[in-house]
Amino acid sequence: MSNIFKRRNILKLLFGILFLPLKNLFSYSMTQNDMILRKGLIKKVTSLPASGPWPTIDPFLFCVHHNDKYPVATNKFTPNVSLNGRTLGNDFSNKNGWSMYHGETIPGFPKHPHRGFETLTIVEKGIIDHSDSLGAHARYGDGDAQWLTAGDGINHSEMFPLFDQKNRNKIDFFQIWINLPSYNKRSKPNFEIFWNDDIPKILVKDKNGVDAVIELICGKYNNNVAPQPPPNSWAQNEKNHMGVWIIRLKENGEFKLPRSVAGVNRSIYILKDDKVTLNRRKSFSNCMIELNPEKNFILSNERKSAKILVLQGKPINEPVYQYGPFVMNTRTEIKEAFDDYNRTGFGGWIWNNSGPIHGKFKGRFARLINGKLSKPL
């Protein structure tokens, strides 16, 4: 019996010795893989939905990525295909790779009101025609950005006229809603346009000499400063450390995202077709990652190219009560917004239809609220 017991213990000991290195190797691998998710580095990882708005955190309210591949155009700037099978006026189907949204002949978002926040629209590809109740109108896109402070109340439309009658018409843009603090929710509405050439694009080489490009729509990177935010924006105060960046990584490229300060909310968004590794340990795709702002992060691209959206800012830390296009602090204020809109129309509507466009393509332009005409260089 004692001999059997000894043999069992010897076998048990040998088994432990043989598999100890493998066990340690597995434990080390898991530690390296999961270290990036431990408290102090990443706060949360959230998968992005297949369609519709992405998750956001204070001071951001909403973020959506529109990426439509429209058919060839007619001479009336509409899709040159049948629209049968689409719920016109509310088409978010992504049928055949595109949607009409609230447009019935031309895709886009006809007249609708806002109060209490800002919209920031960043267009990589395609053209958007803007019109609003203050008389401002613009045609912008292909690298431009539009920053609209709804404030006390505004009506606007965002239409996507199609111009190419031989090739597909692509549009690719982010729209981000930024909250306003209570003391600015009823501020005077404002409309700004940032042309492509106004937006700093910084080239940063990694250790292997591969360039990354950082587009500064809002905020700072080293000594580079984005265009001036609107006067009543939360981004106007540098102490709020607001940042809206787009980082473009080439194949096998890296970028070191520098730390910010304590108390700032920082998120990065990685698109579904991209694959990005953080700190050379764990890969992510199709997700929002809430980062610790006090830490540096190395973003490494594993595919041909990658586009990463960065949103950061000090939280406003106020109650948010949202109903459709209005974002206030209380239910009473929402009711007041509806009452005001029904009474005043937020400035009315001078345009001849709810989804106006600005004719044949003759270049990009913006007629600002003060009547001044702005064009890209």
Residue frames relative to the residue before (quaternion, step in Angstrom):
aa qw qx qy qz dx dy dz
M 1.0000 0.0000 0.0000 0.0000 0.00 0.00 0.00
S 0.6712 0.5034 -0.2932 0.4584 3.55 0.95 -0.95
N 0.6239 0.5351 -0.3373 0.4589 3.59 1.11 -0.73
I 0.6392 0.5197 -0.3216 0.4668 3.57 1.00 -0.88
F 0.6482 0.5279 -0.3091 0.4534 3.53 0.99 -0.92
K 0.6511 0.5128 -0.3131 0.4637 3.57 0.99 -0.85
R 0.6490 0.5165 -0.3243 0.4547 3.58 0.95 -0.92
R 0.6441 0.5257 -0.3263 0.4498 3.60 0.96 -0.87
N 0.6733 0.4948 -0.3012 0.4595 3.57 0.96 -0.84
I 0.6231 0.5339 -0.3334 0.4642 3.56 1.11 -0.79
L 0.6585 0.5071 -0.3008 0.4677 3.59 0.97 -0.95
K 0.6438 0.5272 -0.3115 0.4589 3.53 1.01 -0.87
L 0.6549 0.5129 -0.3011 0.4663 3.54 1.01 -0.86
L 0.6530 0.5097 -0.3025 0.4715 3.58 0.97 -0.94
F 0.6308 0.5401 -0.3233 0.4538 3.58 0.98 -0.90
G 0.6740 0.4949 -0.2953 0.4622 3.56 0.95 -0.89
I 0.6549 0.5094 -0.3152 0.4606 3.58 0.98 -0.84
L 0.6670 0.5218 -0.3055 0.4354 3.60 0.92 -0.93
F 0.7794 0.3531 -0.1774 0.4862 3.56 0.90 -0.91
L 0.4391 0.7083 -0.4577 0.3098 3.60 1.20 -0.03
P 0.6669 0.4852 -0.3360 0.4548 3.67 0.79 -0.81
L 0.6463 0.5205 -0.3208 0.4567 3.60 0.99 -0.85
K 0.6480 0.5152 -0.3136 0.4651 3.54 1.01 -0.88
N 0.6693 0.4965 -0.3036 0.4620 3.57 0.92 -0.87
L 0.6263 0.5376 -0.3272 0.4601 3.55 1.05 -0.81
F 0.6574 0.5037 -0.3035 0.4711 3.58 0.94 -0.91
S 0.6557 0.5073 -0.3134 0.4631 3.56 0.95 -0.88
Y 0.6436 0.5208 -0.3210 0.4598 3.60 0.97 -0.81
S 0.6494 0.5221 -0.3100 0.4577 3.54 0.98 -0.93
M 0.6715 0.4874 -0.3034 0.4686 3.57 0.90 -0.90
T 0.6294 0.5353 -0.3416 0.4479 3.57 1.02 -0.76
Q 0.6653 0.4955 -0.3001 0.4709 3.57 0.92 -0.91
N 0.6862 0.5028 -0.2874 0.4402 3.57 0.94 -0.90
D 0.7731 0.3685 -0.1840 0.4824 3.56 0.98 -0.83
M 0.4454 0.7130 -0.4501 0.3010 3.56 1.24 -0.24
I 0.6353 0.5653 -0.3180 0.4192 3.56 1.04 -0.86
L 0.7008 0.4649 -0.2649 0.4717 3.58 1.19 -0.54
R 0.5071 0.6720 -0.4224 0.3360 3.57 1.23 -0.20
K 0.6526 -0.5151 0.3856 0.4001 3.52 -1.22 0.52
G 0.7066 0.4103 -0.3283 0.4740 3.55 -0.91 0.96
L 0.7323 0.3266 -0.2294 0.5517 3.61 1.21 -0.31
I 0.7948 0.0206 0.0299 0.6058 3.57 0.60 -1.17
K 0.3543 -0.7454 0.5275 0.2015 3.55 -0.94 0.89
K 0.8010 -0.1315 0.1461 0.5655 3.57 0.92 -0.88
V 0.1500 -0.7468 0.6400 0.1013 3.54 -1.22 0.64
T 0.0327 -0.8045 0.5920 -0.0337 3.57 -0.79 1.08
S 0.4183 -0.6985 0.5197 0.2589 3.58 -0.82 0.99
L 0.4169 -0.6925 0.5297 0.2570 3.56 -1.11 0.70
P 0.5021 -0.6611 0.4594 0.3159 3.60 -0.98 0.77
A 0.6310 -0.5485 0.3942 0.3816 3.56 -1.23 0.46
S 0.7816 -0.0356 0.0236 0.6224 3.57 1.16 -0.61
G 0.7002 0.4775 -0.3347 0.4120 3.54 -1.27 0.29
P 0.7738 -0.3871 0.2414 0.4395 3.58 -1.32 -0.05
W 0.3974 -0.6834 0.5657 0.2346 3.50 -1.24 0.64
P 0.5708 -0.5679 0.4458 0.3909 3.61 -1.19 0.37
T 0.0534 -0.7783 0.6254 0.0163 3.57 -1.17 0.66
I 0.2294 -0.7448 0.6034 0.1691 3.55 -1.32 0.20
D 0.7081 -0.4778 0.3480 0.3863 3.53 -1.28 0.67
P 0.5709 -0.1666 -0.8034 0.0287 1.69 -1.81 1.79
F 0.5144 0.6333 -0.4274 0.3895 3.61 1.23 0.24
L 0.2981 -0.7876 0.5258 0.1197 3.54 -1.04 0.87
F 0.8054 0.0267 0.1113 0.5815 3.55 1.05 -0.82
C 0.0832 0.7636 -0.6392 0.0377 3.55 -1.13 0.66
V 0.0467 0.7902 -0.6091 0.0495 3.55 -0.90 0.92
H 0.2456 -0.7474 0.6018 0.1373 3.54 -1.14 0.74
H 0.1280 -0.7746 0.6173 0.0505 3.56 -0.62 1.17
N 0.1052 0.7799 -0.6067 0.1126 3.56 -0.76 1.06
D 0.1236 0.8245 -0.5274 0.1637 3.54 0.21 1.37
K 0.1910 -0.7506 0.6230 0.1096 3.54 -1.09 0.79
Y 0.1351 -0.8394 0.5251 0.0376 3.54 0.14 1.34
P 0.5707 -0.5912 0.4364 0.3666 3.59 -1.18 0.48
V 0.6915 -0.3894 0.3638 0.4877 3.57 -1.32 -0.14
A 0.4719 -0.7126 0.4629 0.2350 3.55 -1.16 0.64
T 0.4101 -0.6224 0.5906 0.3093 3.51 -1.34 0.32
N 0.6351 -0.5195 0.3875 0.4203 3.58 -1.27 0.01
K 0.6404 0.4754 -0.3296 0.5051 3.58 1.33 0.12
F 0.5549 -0.6701 0.3485 0.3486 3.57 1.32 0.52
T 0.5325 0.6109 -0.3961 0.4317 3.58 1.26 0.48
P 0.6143 -0.5230 0.4082 0.4272 3.64 -1.19 0.24
N 0.3397 -0.7592 0.5247 0.1815 3.58 -0.84 1.00
V 0.5548 0.5254 -0.4302 0.4807 3.55 0.75 1.16
S 0.6181 -0.5267 0.4170 0.4083 3.54 -1.27 0.22
L 0.2957 -0.7533 0.5633 0.1665 3.56 -1.09 0.78
N 0.3379 0.7483 -0.4987 0.2779 3.57 1.26 0.28
G 0.7617 0.3492 -0.2734 0.4724 3.55 -1.04 0.80
R 0.6407 0.4721 -0.3280 0.5089 3.56 1.30 0.00
T 0.4054 -0.6827 0.5490 0.2612 3.56 -1.08 0.71
L 0.1905 -0.8326 0.5092 0.1061 3.56 0.23 1.28
G 0.7173 0.3482 -0.3218 0.5106 3.50 -0.90 1.04
N 0.7928 0.0301 -0.0196 0.6084 3.57 1.26 -0.32
D 0.3026 0.7724 -0.4924 0.2632 3.56 0.80 1.07
F 0.0947 0.7694 -0.6197 0.1222 3.55 -0.41 1.32
S 0.2766 0.8403 -0.4340 0.1705 3.55 1.26 0.50
N 0.2102 -0.7764 0.5441 0.2388 3.58 1.10 -0.73
K 0.2312 0.7842 -0.5319 0.2206 3.57 1.14 0.64
N 0.8391 0.0301 -0.0859 0.5363 3.58 -0.81 1.09
G 0.7020 -0.5065 0.2635 0.4257 3.56 1.15 0.63
W 0.7777 0.2491 -0.1756 0.5499 3.61 1.18 0.28
S 0.2275 -0.7561 0.6012 0.1231 3.53 -1.31 0.45
M 0.4385 -0.6641 0.5346 0.2846 3.55 -1.28 0.42
Y 0.2750 -0.7649 0.5190 0.2644 3.59 1.26 -0.44
H 0.7794 -0.2983 0.1994 0.5136 3.63 -0.73 -0.91
G 0.4881 0.6524 -0.4374 0.3807 3.58 1.26 0.13
E 0.3036 -0.7705 0.5358 0.1648 3.58 -1.09 0.68
T 0.7672 0.1955 -0.1500 0.5921 3.60 1.20 -0.43
I 0.7484 0.1890 -0.1015 0.6277 3.55 1.07 -0.88
P 0.4899 -0.6752 0.4507 0.3177 3.63 -0.81 0.88
G 0.5064 0.6648 -0.4734 0.2784 3.54 -1.19 0.50
F 0.5302 -0.6079 0.5051 0.3068 3.50 -1.35 -0.37
P 0.2431 -0.7901 0.5471 0.1318 3.61 -0.14 1.25
K 0.8331 -0.2794 0.1595 0.4500 3.54 -1.40 0.14
H 0.2057 0.7421 -0.6190 0.1544 3.54 -0.93 1.01
P 0.4248 -0.7341 0.4739 0.2367 3.61 -1.05 0.71
H 0.0798 -0.7540 0.6459 0.0894 3.53 -1.39 0.31
R 0.0560 0.7601 -0.6472 -0.0151 3.52 -1.32 0.42
G 0.8286 0.3535 -0.2129 0.3783 3.53 -1.22 0.62
F 0.7859 0.1967 -0.1279 0.5722 3.63 1.20 0.07
E 0.4317 -0.6752 0.5308 0.2757 3.57 -1.36 -0.18
T 0.2140 -0.7323 0.6229 0.1732 3.55 -1.24 0.46
L 0.0920 -0.7624 0.6398 0.0313 3.54 -1.03 0.91
T 0.0648 -0.8110 0.5809 -0.0242 3.56 -0.57 1.22
I 0.0780 -0.8075 0.5842 -0.0233 3.57 -0.63 1.21
V 0.1188 -0.8385 0.5316 0.0116 3.56 -0.36 1.27
E 0.2308 -0.7656 0.5858 0.1319 3.54 -0.77 1.03
K 0.8072 0.0017 0.0603 0.5872 3.56 0.94 -0.93
G 0.7281 0.4086 -0.3116 0.4536 3.56 -0.98 0.85
I 0.4043 -0.7092 0.5382 0.2093 3.54 -1.38 0.18
I 0.1074 -0.7650 0.6333 0.0473 3.55 -1.10 0.85
D 0.2068 -0.7474 0.6189 0.1248 3.55 -1.03 0.87
H 0.1422 -0.7983 0.5847 0.0266 3.55 -0.69 1.20
S 0.0641 0.7488 -0.6592 0.0255 3.56 -1.16 0.75
D 0.0148 -0.8263 0.5630 0.0050 3.60 -1.00 0.69
S 0.6703 -0.5402 0.3613 0.3583 3.52 -1.36 0.28
L 0.6088 0.5304 -0.3607 0.4668 3.59 1.27 -0.03
G 0.5844 -0.5954 0.3579 0.4194 3.55 1.32 -0.04
A 0.5156 0.6234 -0.4316 0.3990 3.60 1.22 -0.08
H 0.0845 0.7732 -0.6273 0.0395 3.55 -1.15 0.62
A 0.0271 -0.8130 0.5795 -0.0496 3.54 -1.13 0.67
R 0.1565 -0.7034 0.6761 0.1539 3.48 -1.38 0.34
Y 0.1367 0.8056 -0.5546 0.1573 3.55 -0.45 1.21
G 0.2841 0.7502 -0.5675 0.1857 3.57 -1.28 0.31
D 0.7504 0.4103 -0.2759 0.4386 3.56 -1.33 -0.30
G 0.8261 -0.1957 0.0564 0.5254 3.56 0.78 1.13
D 0.5802 0.5933 -0.3737 0.4145 3.60 1.25 -0.17
A 0.1871 -0.7514 0.6162 0.1441 3.55 -1.36 0.19
Q 0.1748 -0.7663 0.6111 0.0935 3.55 -1.15 0.70
W 0.1040 -0.7893 0.6044 0.0280 3.58 -0.90 0.97
L 0.0420 -0.8172 0.5728 -0.0481 3.54 -0.48 1.26
T 0.1753 -0.7547 0.6246 0.0979 3.56 -0.81 1.06
A 0.2847 -0.7765 0.5364 0.1681 3.58 -0.38 1.20
G 0.0661 -0.8488 0.5218 0.0527 3.57 1.02 -0.79
D 0.8635 -0.0519 0.0637 0.4976 3.55 -0.91 -1.02
G 0.7301 -0.4011 0.2298 0.5033 3.57 1.16 -0.43
I 0.1035 0.7819 -0.6062 0.1022 3.55 -0.96 0.90
N 0.2570 -0.6872 0.6482 0.2040 3.54 -1.31 0.48
H 0.1443 0.7853 -0.6003 0.0463 3.56 -1.03 0.67
S 0.2213 -0.7410 0.6138 0.1591 3.53 -1.33 0.32
E 0.1289 -0.7630 0.6310 0.0555 3.54 -1.21 0.67
M 0.0186 0.8271 -0.5563 0.0777 3.57 -0.20 1.30
F 0.2878 -0.7626 0.5641 0.1318 3.55 -1.19 0.71
P 0.0803 -0.8185 0.5677 0.0375 3.64 0.28 1.18
L 0.3094 -0.7485 0.5635 0.1628 3.56 -1.07 0.80
F 0.1811 -0.8339 0.5190 0.0486 3.58 -0.79 1.02
D 0.6836 0.4969 -0.2966 0.4447 3.59 1.01 -0.75
Q 0.1813 -0.8176 0.5427 0.0636 3.58 -0.54 1.23
K 0.6771 0.4640 -0.2921 0.4908 3.59 1.29 0.14
N 0.7895 0.2094 -0.0930 0.5693 3.58 1.08 -0.70
R 0.6473 -0.5001 0.3934 0.4196 3.55 -1.29 0.26
N 0.3403 -0.7261 0.5690 0.1824 3.54 -1.17 0.71
K 0.1192 -0.8231 0.5543 0.0305 3.57 -0.41 1.20
I 0.0205 -0.7655 0.6424 0.0302 3.52 -1.17 0.67
D 0.0130 0.7902 -0.6067 0.0856 3.55 -0.89 1.03
F 0.2959 0.7624 -0.5329 0.2171 3.58 -0.45 1.15
F 0.3516 -0.6698 0.6082 0.2405 3.50 -1.41 0.37
Q 0.0433 -0.7373 0.6666 0.1011 3.54 -1.19 0.59
I 0.1037 -0.7978 0.5935 -0.0235 3.51 -0.83 1.16
W 0.2044 -0.7491 0.6167 0.1296 3.55 -1.01 0.85
I 0.1330 -0.7859 0.6031 0.0297 3.54 -0.88 1.08
N 0.4345 -0.7170 0.4814 0.2556 3.56 -0.77 1.01
L 0.2803 -0.7038 0.6207 0.2021 3.53 -1.35 0.39
P 0.4894 -0.6344 0.4925 0.3398 3.62 -1.03 0.65
S 0.7024 -0.5035 0.2997 0.4041 3.56 -1.16 0.57
Y 0.6832 0.5030 -0.3007 0.4357 3.60 0.97 -0.80
N 0.7383 0.3637 -0.2329 0.5180 3.62 1.24 -0.18
K 0.4295 0.7235 -0.4635 0.2777 3.61 1.19 -0.02
R 0.7419 0.3359 -0.2055 0.5427 3.60 1.15 -0.55
S 0.3249 0.7595 -0.5006 0.2589 3.58 1.17 0.56
K 0.6675 -0.5000 0.3739 0.4058 3.55 -1.30 0.31
P 0.4740 -0.6759 0.4750 0.3047 3.64 -0.83 0.92
N 0.0716 -0.8030 0.5916 -0.0087 3.54 -1.16 0.67
F 0.1553 -0.7782 0.6056 0.0598 3.55 -1.16 0.71
E 0.0024 0.7942 -0.6065 0.0373 3.58 -0.79 1.07
I 0.1337 -0.7617 0.6252 0.1054 3.55 -1.20 0.56
F 0.1373 -0.7578 0.6337 0.0725 3.57 -0.98 0.90
W 0.2677 -0.7725 0.5522 0.1635 3.58 -0.43 1.16
N 0.7101 -0.4825 0.3155 0.4042 3.51 -1.24 0.58
D 0.7074 0.4659 -0.2685 0.4587 3.59 0.90 -0.94
D 0.6099 0.5542 -0.3546 0.4417 3.60 1.25 -0.29
I 0.6552 0.5238 -0.2974 0.4560 3.56 1.21 -0.52
P 0.3971 -0.7357 0.4876 0.2518 3.63 -0.52 1.11
K 0.0745 -0.7598 0.6455 0.0229 3.53 -1.10 0.85
I 0.1116 -0.8351 0.5387 -0.0002 3.52 -0.28 1.32
L 0.2629 -0.7477 0.5923 0.1450 3.55 -0.91 0.98
V 0.0201 -0.7913 0.6101 -0.0342 3.54 -0.80 1.07
K 0.2662 -0.7765 0.5530 0.1427 3.58 -0.67 1.09
D 0.3443 -0.7166 0.5618 0.2288 3.55 -1.05 0.76
K 0.7667 -0.3874 0.2472 0.4483 3.58 -1.29 -0.03
N 0.7078 0.4205 -0.2568 0.5062 3.59 1.23 -0.43
G 0.5819 -0.6199 0.3572 0.3867 3.56 1.27 0.22
V 0.4849 0.6501 -0.4478 0.3765 3.61 1.23 0.29
D 0.3998 -0.7450 0.4890 0.2145 3.56 -0.83 1.02
A 0.1101 -0.6989 0.6981 0.1098 3.50 -1.27 0.67
V 0.2372 -0.7563 0.5929 0.1424 3.57 -1.15 0.65
I 0.1193 -0.7823 0.6100 0.0407 3.57 -0.85 1.03
E 0.1590 -0.7775 0.6046 0.0681 3.56 -0.68 1.14
L 0.1977 -0.7972 0.5658 0.0721 3.56 -0.71 1.14
I 0.0949 -0.7900 0.6050 0.0292 3.55 -0.24 1.25
C 0.7777 -0.0146 0.0269 0.6279 3.55 1.17 -0.67
G 0.7516 0.4024 -0.2830 0.4395 3.56 -1.02 0.77
K 0.4890 -0.6523 0.5095 0.2753 3.53 -1.35 -0.32
Y 0.0122 -0.7374 0.6718 0.0692 3.50 -1.34 0.41
N 0.7964 -0.0942 -0.0169 0.5972 3.56 -0.43 1.26
N 0.7929 -0.2586 0.1943 0.5164 3.62 -0.64 -1.05
N 0.5385 0.6202 -0.3954 0.4110 3.56 1.28 0.19
V 0.1218 -0.8084 0.5759 0.0098 3.55 -0.88 1.02
A 0.4515 -0.6860 0.5082 0.2593 3.57 -0.98 0.92
P 0.6762 -0.4555 0.3587 0.4545 3.61 -1.23 0.12
Q 0.6207 -0.5752 0.3923 0.3605 3.55 -1.19 0.62
P 0.4123 -0.7069 0.5108 0.2635 3.63 -0.79 0.96
P 0.6624 -0.4873 0.3710 0.4314 3.61 -1.23 0.24
P 0.6643 -0.5854 0.2939 0.3601 3.60 -1.08 0.72
N 0.7752 0.3361 -0.1959 0.4976 3.63 0.97 -0.69
S 0.4083 0.7294 -0.4572 0.3036 3.57 1.28 0.24
W 0.5744 -0.5523 0.4823 0.3638 3.56 -1.27 0.51
A 0.6359 0.5497 -0.3166 0.4396 3.57 1.17 -0.60
Q 0.5215 0.6659 -0.4087 0.3429 3.59 1.22 -0.34
N 0.6984 0.4324 -0.2585 0.5084 3.60 1.10 -0.70
E 0.4225 -0.7347 0.4742 0.2385 3.59 -0.56 1.15
K 0.5993 0.5844 -0.3616 0.4106 3.59 1.14 -0.55
N 0.6268 0.5319 -0.3411 0.4558 3.59 1.24 -0.25
H 0.2997 -0.8181 0.4619 0.1659 3.60 1.35 0.05
M 0.1827 0.8024 -0.5427 0.1680 3.57 0.93 0.91
G 0.0598 0.7924 -0.6052 0.0489 3.52 -1.09 0.77
V 0.0316 0.7348 -0.6774 0.0161 3.51 -1.06 0.90
W 0.0629 0.8037 -0.5794 0.1197 3.54 -0.37 1.31
I 0.1471 -0.7070 0.6716 0.1657 3.49 -1.37 0.34
I 0.1437 -0.7871 0.5980 0.0480 3.56 -0.73 1.12
R 0.1187 -0.7901 0.6001 0.0390 3.56 -0.81 1.04
L 0.1044 -0.8064 0.5820 0.0116 3.54 -0.65 1.18
K 0.3623 -0.7090 0.5633 0.2208 3.55 -0.98 0.86
E 0.7169 -0.4144 0.3264 0.4557 3.56 -1.31 0.10
N 0.8499 0.0465 -0.0978 0.5157 3.54 -0.89 1.10
G 0.4678 0.6823 -0.4398 0.3496 3.58 1.20 0.43
E 0.2078 -0.7664 0.5981 0.1088 3.54 -1.29 0.46
F 0.0418 -0.7658 0.6393 0.0550 3.52 -1.31 0.38
K 0.3003 -0.7396 0.5754 0.1784 3.56 -0.97 0.89
L 0.2371 -0.7649 0.5882 0.1133 3.55 -0.53 1.22
P 0.3137 -0.7934 0.4844 0.1936 3.61 -0.36 1.18
R 0.5928 -0.5825 0.4242 0.3595 3.54 -1.18 0.57
S 0.2953 -0.6995 0.6155 0.2113 3.52 -1.31 0.42
V 0.6346 -0.5210 0.3901 0.4167 3.61 -0.91 -0.83
A 0.6495 -0.5096 0.3914 0.4065 3.55 -1.27 0.36
G 0.7739 0.3692 -0.2673 0.4397 3.53 -1.15 0.68
V 0.5963 0.5444 -0.3594 0.4678 3.57 1.31 -0.06
N 0.3168 -0.7050 0.5952 0.2197 3.57 -1.10 0.69
R 0.0102 0.8024 -0.5945 0.0503 3.57 -0.77 1.05
S 0.0147 0.7859 -0.6165 0.0466 3.54 -0.87 1.05
I 0.1357 -0.7410 0.6453 0.1272 3.52 -1.23 0.56
Y 0.2303 -0.7650 0.5922 0.1055 3.54 -1.16 0.74
I 0.1163 -0.7847 0.6085 0.0221 3.54 -0.78 1.13
L 0.4070 -0.7563 0.4648 0.2150 3.56 -0.63 1.16
K 0.6701 -0.5553 0.3301 0.3655 3.54 -1.24 0.55
D 0.7108 0.4392 -0.2693 0.4788 3.60 1.08 -0.58
D 0.6458 0.5017 -0.3160 0.4810 3.57 1.29 0.01
K 0.1404 -0.7643 0.6242 0.0808 3.53 -1.26 0.44
V 0.0132 0.8225 -0.5606 0.0952 3.53 -0.43 1.29
T 0.2563 -0.7598 0.5837 0.1278 3.56 -1.00 0.93
L 0.2595 -0.7536 0.5864 0.1446 3.56 -1.03 0.87
N 0.8578 -0.0283 -0.0371 0.5119 3.52 -0.91 1.07
R 0.5872 -0.6341 0.3306 0.3792 3.55 1.17 0.81
R 0.5936 0.5993 -0.3529 0.4049 3.60 1.16 0.47
K 0.8358 0.0510 0.0300 0.5458 3.58 0.66 -1.07
S 0.3405 -0.7535 0.5358 0.1710 3.56 -0.98 0.93
F 0.0902 -0.7862 0.6108 0.0263 3.53 -1.15 0.74
S 0.0264 0.7686 -0.6388 0.0237 3.52 -1.24 0.62
N 0.8569 0.1184 -0.0808 0.4952 3.57 -1.21 0.61
C 0.6192 0.5377 -0.3541 0.4496 3.58 0.75 1.00
M 0.3464 -0.6478 0.6254 0.2632 3.48 -1.45 0.22
I 0.1055 -0.7916 0.6009 0.0354 3.57 -0.89 0.95
E 0.2392 -0.7516 0.5999 0.1343 3.57 -0.75 1.08
L 0.1730 -0.8247 0.5367 0.0434 3.55 -0.52 1.24
N 0.5009 -0.5706 0.5442 0.3568 3.51 -1.30 0.40
P 0.3768 -0.7731 0.4566 0.2276 3.63 -0.47 1.13
E 0.6543 0.5339 -0.3151 0.4331 3.59 1.19 -0.42
K 0.6538 0.4988 -0.3075 0.4787 3.59 1.29 0.04
N 0.4191 -0.6423 0.5746 0.2856 3.53 -1.26 0.55
F 0.0768 -0.7845 0.6127 0.0571 3.57 -1.13 0.61
I 0.2625 -0.7261 0.6133 0.1666 3.53 -1.10 0.77
L 0.1598 -0.7775 0.6052 0.0598 3.56 -0.73 1.14
S 0.0497 -0.8109 0.5827 -0.0224 3.59 -0.61 1.16
N 0.3068 -0.7680 0.5406 0.1542 3.55 -0.88 0.98
E 0.2319 -0.8019 0.5401 0.1066 3.57 -0.85 0.99
R 0.7250 0.3813 -0.2385 0.5217 3.61 1.25 -0.12
K 0.7899 -0.3536 0.2022 0.4585 3.58 -1.30 -0.08
S 0.7755 -0.1254 0.0902 0.6122 3.56 1.01 -0.78
A 0.0961 -0.7876 0.6062 0.0541 3.56 -1.22 0.40
K 0.1614 -0.7576 0.6270 0.0831 3.54 -1.16 0.76
I 0.0652 -0.8104 0.5816 -0.0267 3.57 -0.63 1.17
L 0.2245 -0.7592 0.5982 0.1239 3.56 -0.85 1.00
V 0.1273 -0.7785 0.6124 0.0519 3.56 -0.93 0.95
L 0.0112 -0.7745 0.6323 -0.0136 3.57 -0.88 1.02
Q 0.1550 0.7940 -0.5779 0.1072 3.57 -0.77 0.94
G 0.2537 0.7603 -0.5794 0.1479 3.54 -1.21 0.51
K 0.5691 -0.5575 0.4740 0.3750 3.50 -1.27 0.40
P 0.4573 -0.6963 0.4631 0.3026 3.63 -0.79 0.87
I 0.4850 -0.6488 0.5023 0.3025 3.57 -1.14 0.64
N 0.1726 -0.8415 0.4948 0.1312 3.57 1.18 -0.63
E 0.4964 0.5938 -0.4723 0.4216 3.53 0.80 1.10
P 0.6081 -0.5345 0.4108 0.4194 3.61 -1.14 0.38
V 0.1718 -0.7659 0.6127 0.0923 3.56 -1.09 0.77
Y 0.0128 0.7691 -0.6381 0.0329 3.54 -0.77 1.07
Q 0.0159 -0.8287 0.5561 -0.0617 3.55 -0.38 1.28
Y 0.0509 0.7500 -0.6592 0.0171 3.51 -1.10 0.78
G 0.8258 -0.1317 0.0448 0.5465 3.56 -0.37 1.26
P 0.8512 -0.1688 0.1238 0.4813 3.59 -0.78 -1.03
F 0.6530 0.4912 -0.3139 0.4835 3.60 1.27 0.08
V 0.0465 -0.7848 0.6181 -0.0005 3.57 -0.97 0.92
M 0.0929 0.7961 -0.5854 0.1220 3.55 -0.41 1.29
N 0.6240 -0.5564 0.3987 0.3770 3.57 -1.27 -0.30
T 0.8001 0.1565 -0.0754 0.5742 3.57 1.18 -0.50
R 0.6309 -0.5243 0.4144 0.3941 3.53 -1.29 0.34
T 0.6074 0.5630 -0.3466 0.4404 3.58 1.04 -0.72
E 0.6645 0.4975 -0.2982 0.4711 3.58 1.01 -0.82
I 0.6048 0.5372 -0.3555 0.4682 3.59 1.10 -0.61
K 0.6439 0.5096 -0.3170 0.4745 3.57 0.94 -0.88
E 0.6411 0.5209 -0.3154 0.4671 3.56 1.01 -0.83
A 0.6237 0.5389 -0.3388 0.4536 3.59 1.03 -0.76
F 0.6597 0.4896 -0.3096 0.4789 3.60 0.92 -0.85
D 0.6450 0.5184 -0.3238 0.4586 3.58 0.95 -0.84
D 0.6657 0.5015 -0.3009 0.4635 3.58 0.95 -0.90
Y 0.6586 0.5089 -0.3172 0.4546 3.56 0.97 -0.83
N 0.6551 0.5046 -0.3150 0.4657 3.57 0.96 -0.81
R 0.6945 0.4769 -0.2724 0.4648 3.58 1.09 -0.68
T 0.8246 0.2663 -0.0988 0.4893 3.59 0.85 -0.99
G 0.3276 -0.7518 0.5075 0.2645 3.59 1.16 -0.52
F 0.4283 -0.7198 0.4430 0.3198 3.58 1.31 0.28
G 0.8023 -0.2891 0.1319 0.5053 3.55 0.87 0.95
G 0.4981 -0.6815 0.4222 0.3306 3.57 1.23 0.01
W 0.3605 -0.7114 0.5631 0.2165 3.54 -1.30 -0.40
I 0.1924 -0.8300 0.5170 0.0818 3.57 -0.39 1.23
W 0.5776 0.6272 -0.3614 0.3773 3.57 1.27 -0.28
N 0.5753 -0.6575 0.3780 0.3063 3.58 -1.13 0.67
N 0.7803 0.0702 -0.1096 0.6117 3.59 1.28 0.01
S 0.6641 -0.5524 0.3377 0.3738 3.55 -1.27 0.25
G 0.7760 0.2427 -0.1513 0.5621 3.59 1.23 -0.31
P 0.0202 0.8547 -0.5185 0.0168 3.60 0.64 1.05
I 0.1205 -0.7381 0.6540 0.1139 3.52 -1.27 0.54
H 0.4951 -0.7213 0.4367 0.2095 3.52 -1.22 0.48
G 0.7303 -0.4859 0.2382 0.4170 3.55 0.90 1.01
K 0.7709 -0.3119 0.2614 0.4900 3.52 -1.31 -0.39
F 0.5726 -0.6090 0.4204 0.3529 3.52 -1.15 0.59
K 0.0678 0.7870 -0.6068 0.0886 3.57 -0.67 1.19
G 0.7368 -0.3576 0.2062 0.5355 3.53 1.21 0.53
R 0.5626 -0.5980 0.4614 0.3362 3.53 -1.36 0.20
F 0.0721 0.7875 -0.6064 0.0826 3.56 -1.11 0.72
A 0.1005 -0.7628 0.6293 0.1095 3.54 -1.34 0.15
R 0.1589 -0.7322 0.6549 0.0984 3.54 -0.93 0.98
L 0.2761 -0.8200 0.4845 0.1289 3.55 -0.30 1.30
I 0.7269 -0.4345 0.2995 0.4395 3.58 -1.31 0.21
N 0.7035 0.4592 -0.2618 0.4751 3.59 1.03 -0.78
G 0.5990 -0.5951 0.3433 0.4113 3.57 1.30 0.12
K 0.5082 0.6608 -0.4189 0.3599 3.57 1.25 -0.22
L 0.3231 -0.7370 0.5645 0.1837 3.56 -1.04 0.84
S 0.0646 -0.7906 0.6088 0.0099 3.56 -0.87 0.99
K 0.0035 -0.7830 0.6219 -0.0144 3.55 -1.03 0.86
P 0.5414 -0.5975 0.4600 0.3718 3.59 -1.14 0.49
L 0.5805 -0.5965 0.4300 0.3496 3.55 -1.17 0.58
